[in-house]
Amino acid sequence: MKNNIKRILFLLVLALGLNSCETTELEILESPNVLNPNQADIDFFLNSMQLTTATFFENITEEGMETTRILHMFGPTYDNAYGPGQLNNAYTNAYAGILADNRAMVPLAEEKGLFTHIAIGQILEAYVIATLVDYLGDIPYSEAVLGLENENPNVDSGQAIYDEMFTLLDNAIANLNLTSSAEPAIDVYYNGDKSKWIRFANTLKLKLYLQTRLVNAAASTTGINNILASGNYIQTADQDFQFNYSTVDANPDSRHPIFGRNFDNGVTDYQSNSYMDLLLNDKSLIDPRIRYYFYRNRSNASTDPNALPCIVETAPAHYPAGEVFCVAGQGYNGRDHGDNDGIPPDENDRADWGVYPIGARFDDNSFDGTNDRTVGAQGAGISPIMLSTYVDFMLAESALELGTTGDARTYLENGMTKSFAKVIGFRPDLTDAAFAPSALDVQDYIDEVLANYDSAANDDERLQIIVTEYFIALFGNGIEAYNTYRRTGKPDNLQPTLLADPGRFIRSFLYPSNLVDRNSSVEQKPNQAVPVFWDTNPEGFVD
């Protein structure tokens, strides 16, 4: 996926700035192996954009999960957790991939009346560019991907780019309502169903309206209410925008990338003690999704300090009473937020990724330390980019905070119900019935959350409940978790970093070195505490 021909096709139009020497050298080479836009089939560009969108998502989502404690972050401070090269791949996916492909495709598609091709390209562009604004803030856009016309594009304000994304999505919807001379040969997301693309476009608009509620509540309220009135947004699982992986592991490797990383040559990731403890101990019953999210290689914690050094240590003094430390319990062995200790011989002690969403295995109490490519769904997982589950939680926040149409409690209940159906219904053929949750287990969980919601003293407590349940449903999607945390400050009881003073939380990531090293118009940010335009919360709002 990451070696698509597009990487070669558009070296000449990288907006990030090849220098003049490099450009001159490329201009005198004409490789017979390189297509130019006039030679390329239009479907090639669209296929490339579809695949690159999934790659982009996977190249940026884990940072969001790590900062919000859904996945372990090494740290030990926020300043050194991520360098300027952290998001290079995602940035290149967006600019040298999706934007370059789209700019090359649109004039060819317009000439042939391929309006559906144009619309899908517009929607995918809107998704990745808005996501980069959410992670980075002001970025090049209006002057980007102009090749030799502008090798050093200036940045546009995040607000201006968001405005462009609304327009781009409206144009996409208009194009989807036109009669196209031909439809795309391959549609990996919706199999040619244009009505679902329209629902996704409207859902992205809904997301952007919610994202900007702190800077323009009136416009957000009106925009969300208009979308709700249309009913034309993602509401059911068959409308989910997700990328499906397979078990093919060579030429190319089409498995979920996290699966390949953890089950080919040994486990590489640590799960978050904080997140696993949330599923284990936040309610009177264990979250029924836990066996789908995680697989335990042992039933308890190691007693060997060489494998688990923290068992001979005490919790840091700045941890609040009752905060999880070292292990979450019952074999859910991970790491604390910001623990950057070396890697001990603990590979077969750690909790692994489970069957959802990366396509590993369901936890059936076998405690099998075998971690190879043959386990579970063998990598046939999904990238959960935008699910109907997420929409209900967004609408719950919107109803509570903006007073938009609908009842926050009902949206909360619907979000939980859809999450359980999505997770428990994922690969039932791999689920051991002896350990699968019953319908009563699920209902008891939902009833307890709703009872807590009903007894909440104020909207702040209600928002805490909504966002906590949203975080649990977001496993596999750090983009929405990172955005929601900075927007709401919830959950407000996340595990502190292991260090008492980790520095200021990452309100936006450093600019990728691909941008600042090759573009003389862009200077690196002073630090990662610079908020994006829609984050008007005070300093220290999140940590």
KOLMAR-850697 format. One record per residue (C-alpha): residue in one letter; y, z, x. Coordinates in steps of 0.1 Angstrom, whole numbers, plus 2048, in hexadecimal, padded with zeros to 3 digits. Layout:
N
AYZX;...
END
This chain:
543
M800800800;K81880A81C;N8107E982F;N81B7D1813;I8277B081F;K84A7B9812;R84F7CE831;I8507AE845;L86179882B;F8817AB82A;L8887B784D;L8A67A184D;V8B57B282F;L8B07D6837;A8CF7E782A;L8CA803842;G8D87ED85E;L8C57DA879;N8DC7D6896;S8E97B48A0;C8D17B08BD;E8B37B68A7;T8C179E88D;T8C67838A6;E8A37868B3;L894785890;E8A9767886;I89A7518A1;L876759898;E86574687B;S843754876;P82B73F861;N81D760854;V83E76B844;L84775F821;N86B75A818;P87875F7F4;N87773A7EC;Q8527397F5;A84775A7E4;D83875C7C1;I84E7717AA;D8317877A0;F82D7907C5;F84F7A17C5;L8477B47A5;N8257BE7B0;S8347CB7D1;M84E7DF7BE;Q8347EF7A8;L81F7FA7C5;T83C8067D9;T84981C7BD;A8298307BF;T82C8317E5;F85083D7E2;F8468587C9;E82B8667E0;N8428647FE;I85C87A7EE;T84B8907D5;E83B8A97EC;E85C8B57FB;G8668BF7D8;M8458D17D2;E8498E47F3;T86D8F07EF;T8648FD7CC;R84490F7D7;I82C8F87C3;L81F8EE7E5;H821901806;M8408FB81C;F83C903841;G86090A849;P865924856;T88A91E84C;Y898904835;D8AD8F6852;N88E8ED867;A8758E684B;Y87F8C1849;G8908AB862;P8A588C85C;G88587785F;Q874888842;L87D86F828;N87E85083D;N86084182C;A86D847809;Y88F839813;T87F819822;N869816803;A8888157ED;Y89F7FE802;A8897E7816;G86F7E77FB;I87A7EA7D7;L89F7E07DA;A8987C37F2;D87C7B77DC;N8917B97BD;R8AF7A87CC;A89878B7D7;M8867897B6;V8A278A79C;P8B27687A3;L8907577A3;A886769783;E8A7761772;E8A373C77A;K88173D768;G88A75474C;L872770757;F88578C746;T8687A5746;H8657A176C;I88A7A876F;A8897C6758;I86C7D7769;G87D7D378B;Q89D7E277C;I88A80076F;L878806790;E8988037A3;A8AA81C78C;Y88E835791;V88D8347B7;I8B38337BC;A8B984F7A4;T89E8647B6;L8AF85D7D7;V8D08697C9;D8BE8887BD;Y8B088F7DF;L8CC8827F6;G8ED8807E2;D9048647EB;I8F28467F8;P8F88207FE;Y8F380C7DE;S90E7F37D5;E90F7E57F8;A8EA7E9800;V8D17CE807;L8EB7B480F;G8DC7AA830;L8F479B849;E91179D830;N9127C3835;E8FC7D384F;N90D7F584B;P9117FC826;N92681981B;V919834804;D9218357DF;S9268567CD;G9088647BB;Q91B86479B;A92483F79E;I9008377A6;Y8F484A787;D90C836772;E8FE816781;M8DA822779;F8E3827754;T8F0804753;L8D27F7766;L8BA80774D;D8CE7FA72F;N8CC7D773E;A8A77DB743;I8A17E571F;A8B67C6714;N8A07B072A;L8807BF71C;N88C7B56FA;L890791704;T875777702;S869770725;S85B74E730;A83D76073F;E832784743;P828795764;A80578D770;I8007B1779;D80E7D1769;V7FE7EF77A;Y811808765;Y8107FB741;N7F97DD741;G8137C6732;D81F7DD716;K8457D7717;S84B7F26FC;K83E80C714;W85680072F;I872804716;R866828710;F86682F735;A88982173A;N89683771E;T88485572C;L89584F74E;K8B684E73C;L8AD86F72A;K8A487E74C;L8C587375B;Y8D888173E;L8C78A3742;Q8CD8A2767;T8F289E762;R8F68B8747;L90A8CF75E;V9248B5766;N9278A4743;A9168B8728;A9268A470C;A91A883719;S8F7892720;T8F58A06FD;T8FF87F6ED;G8E986A703;I8CA8806FE;N8CF8826D8;N8D285C6D6;I8B18576E8;L8A08716D3;A8AD8606B3;S89E83F6BF;G87C84F6C4;N8788356E0;Y86E84B6FD;I84E85870D;Q83D86F6F4;T81886A6F8;A7FF869716;D7F8844711;Q81D83E719;D81D852739;F82B841758;Q811848773;F80183578F;N7DB83578F;Y7C78357AF;S7A382A7B5;T7868347CC;V78B8167E3;D791825806;A79580681C;N7A77E581D;P7BD7F380E;D7B8818808;S7BF81B7E3;R7B78407DF;H7D185A7D8;P7E38607FA;I7E08857F8;F7BA8827F3;G7B786C812;R7CB884827;N7B68A281D;F793895818;D78D87C834;N792891853;G7948B5846;V7AD8C7831;T7D18C583D;D7E58D5821;Y7EA8F9817;Q7EF9027F3;S80B9197E9;N80193E7E3;S81F9417CD;Y8159257B6;M7F092F7B4;D7FA9537AD;L810946790;L7F1935781;L7DB954788;N7F197177F;D81096776A;K7FE96B749;S7E398273B;L7CA966740;I7C694E75D;D7D692C757;P7BA91474A;R7C78F8761;I7C190B782;R79E8FD788;Y7AB8D9784;Y7C88DF79C;F7B58F17B7;Y7938F37C6;R7889137D8;N7739107F7;R76A9357F5;S76B9507DA;N7819687ED;A79896B80B;S78B96A82E;T78898C83F;D78B97B862;P7AF98086F;N7A9962886;A7A694C867;L7BF95F852;P7D7972869;C7EC98084C;I7D099783F;V7D99AF85A;E7FF9AD852;T8149BD838;A82A9AA820;P84E9A582C;A8669C0822;H87C9A780F;Y85F99D7F8;P8649AD7D5;A84A9C57C8;G82B9B47BC;E8339937CE;V8149807D9;F80E9817FF;C7F5971816;V7DC9657FB;A7DE9617D5;G7BC9707CF;Q79A9657C2;G79694B7DD;Y7B793A7D6;N7C093B7FB;G7E192B805;R800933818;D821945810;H84193280D;G84F92A830;D830936843;N83091F862;D815931876;G7FD91B88A;I7DD90D87B;P7C092587E;P79B91C878;D79F91F853;E7988FC846;N77B907831;D78D926824;R7AB915815;A7AE90B7F0;D7AE8E57ED;W7BE8CD7D6;G7AA8CA7B6;V7A18AD7A0;Y7C38AA78F;P7D8897799;I7CB88A7BB;G7A78837B1;A79489E7C4;R77C8B67B3;F77B8D0797;D7758F47A1;D7528FD795;N74E91D7A9;S73890A7C2;F74F9147DF;D7438F67F3;G7578F3813;T74E8CE815;N76E8BB817;D76789681A;R76E875808;T7508787F1;V75C8967DD;G7668957B9;A7798777AD;Q77B86A7D1;G7A08657CF;A7A38547AE;G7C18697A4;I7E3861796;S8088637A0;P816876782;I839866783;M84586C75F;L82E87B745;S833883720;T82C8A772A;Y84B8A7740;V861898724;D85A8B570D;F8648CE727;M8848BB72F;L88B8BA709;A8858E0707;E89F8E6722;S8B78CE711;A8B38DD6EF;L8B89006FD;E8D58F8715;L8E78DC703;G8DD8E06DF;T8CE8BD6DD;T8B88B36C0;G8988C76BB;D88B8EA6C1;A8868F66E4;R86890C6DB;T8578EE6CB;Y85D8D86E9;L84F8F46FF;E8308F66EA;N82B8D16EB;G8308CF710;M8158E9717;T7FE8D86FE;K8028B670E;S7FE8C5731;F7DD8D5728;A7D08B5718;K7DB8A0737;V7CC8B7751;I7AC8C273F;G7A689F733;F7A9891756;R786886761;P77189B749;D75288B759;L7598A0778;T75F8C1765;D7448DB764;A7428E6740;A73890974A;F75A90E75A;A7708F8745;P78A90A72F;S78390B70A;A79C9016EE;L7A09266E8;D7A992C70C;V7C4912709;Q7D191F6E8;D7D29436F5;Y7E7938712;I7FF9256FD;D8029426E4;E80A95A6FF;V82694570D;L83593F6EA;A8339656E3;N84696B703;Y85F9516F9;D8649616D7;S86A9836E7;A882976701;A8A3988700;N8BA96A706;D8BB94670F;D8B994D735;E89795D730;R88D940719;L897927733;Q88293A74D;I864937737;I869912730;V86E909755;T85191E761;E83A90C74A;Y84A8EB754;F8438F3779;I81F8FA771;A81B8D975F;L82D8C777C;F8118CB795;G8128AB7A9;N8368A37A1;G84F8B47B8;I86C89D7AF;E8718AC78C;A86A8CF79A;Y8848CC7B5;N89E8BE79D;T8978D8782;Y8998F579A;R8BB8EB7A7;R8C88E3784;T8BC903773;G8B591C78E;K89392277E;P87A930784;D88F94B792;N87296079F;L8639487B9;Q8549577D8;P86E95D7F4;T86A94C815;L85596082F;L875964844;A88F97B835;D8AA96283E;P89E93E83A;G8C092F838;R8CF91E81A;F8B990C802;I8B78E6804;R8CF8DA7E9;S8CA8B77F7;F8B68A9814;L8C589C834;Y8CC877834;P8AD864842;S8B185A867;N8A983685B;L8CB83784A;V8E284A863;D8D383B883;R8D7817877;N8F6819861;S918820872;S928826850;V913845849;E91686785A;Q8FB882858;K90289F840;P90E8C0850;N8EF8D1841;Q8D68D1825;A8EA8E980F;V9008CC803;P8FA8C97DD;V8F68A87CB;F91189F7B1;W8FF8AC793;D8F78CE7A3;T9178E279C;N90690479F;P91591D7B8;E9099227DC;G8EB9387DD;F8E092E7BA;V8BD9267C6;D8AA9327E5;
END
